[in-house]
């Protein structure tokens, strides 16, 4: 929508959102990939591993939470 407006402000808003989205995606994927599973390293990561991240690694959990809230906040602010 921002790009189809064919204005400088729309293009700037699009680039700003894409940069923020890339940074937060990098943070979220780094949290998911750095998770250690509870039983073994060979098992795939599940939602239970994400739910228990606050007790196993609180700093990693805080970083993931901050990344998710950043995506939501930027998206909501862009709708105003």
C-alpha positions in Angstrom: 0.0 0.0 0.0 2.8 2.4 0.8 4.6 1.7 -2.4 1.5 1.9 -4.5 0.8 5.5 -3.2 3.7 6.5 -5.5 5.0 9.1 -3.1 8.3 9.7 -1.4 6.7 9.3 2.1 5.2 6.0 1.1 8.5 4.7 -0.2 10.3 5.8 3.0 7.7 4.1 5.1 8.0 0.9 3.1 11.8 0.9 3.5 11.6 1.7 7.2 9.2 -1.2 7.8 11.3 -3.6 5.8 14.4 -2.8 7.7 12.7 -3.1 11.1 11.1 -6.4 9.9 14.5 -7.8 8.8 16.1 -6.9 12.1 13.3 -8.4 14.2 13.2 -11.5 12.0 16.9 -12.0 12.5 16.4 -11.7 16.3 13.5 -14.1 16.4 15.2 -16.7 14.3 18.3 -16.5 16.4 16.2 -17.2 19.5 14.6 -20.2 17.9 17.8 -21.6 16.6 19.7 -21.1 19.9 17.1 -23.1 21.8 18.2 -26.3 23.4 15.6 -28.9 23.6 14.8 -30.4 27.1 15.5 -34.0 26.3 18.0 -34.3 23.6 19.7 -32.3 20.8 18.3 -34.6 18.0 14.7 -33.9 18.8 13.0 -31.1 16.9 12.0 -27.9 18.7 8.4 -27.7 19.8 6.1 -25.1 21.4 6.8 -26.6 24.8 10.5 -25.6 24.3 9.4 -22.1 23.5 7.0 -22.0 26.5 9.7 -23.1 28.9 12.3 -20.6 27.6 11.6 -18.2 30.5 12.8 -20.8 33.1 15.7 -22.2 31.0 17.2 -19.0 29.7 15.5 -15.8 30.8 17.7 -13.4 28.7 16.9 -15.3 25.6 13.2 -15.3 26.4 13.3 -11.6 27.1 15.0 -11.0 23.7 12.4 -13.0 21.9 9.6 -11.3 23.7 11.1 -7.9 22.8 11.4 -8.8 19.2 7.8 -10.0 18.9 6.5 -6.8 20.6 8.7 -4.7 18.3 7.1 -6.2 15.2 3.6 -5.7 16.7 4.3 -2.1 17.8 5.8 -1.0 14.5 2.9 -2.6 12.6 0.3 -0.9 14.8 2.1 2.5 14.6 2.2 2.3 10.9 -1.6 1.9 10.7 -2.2 5.3 12.4 
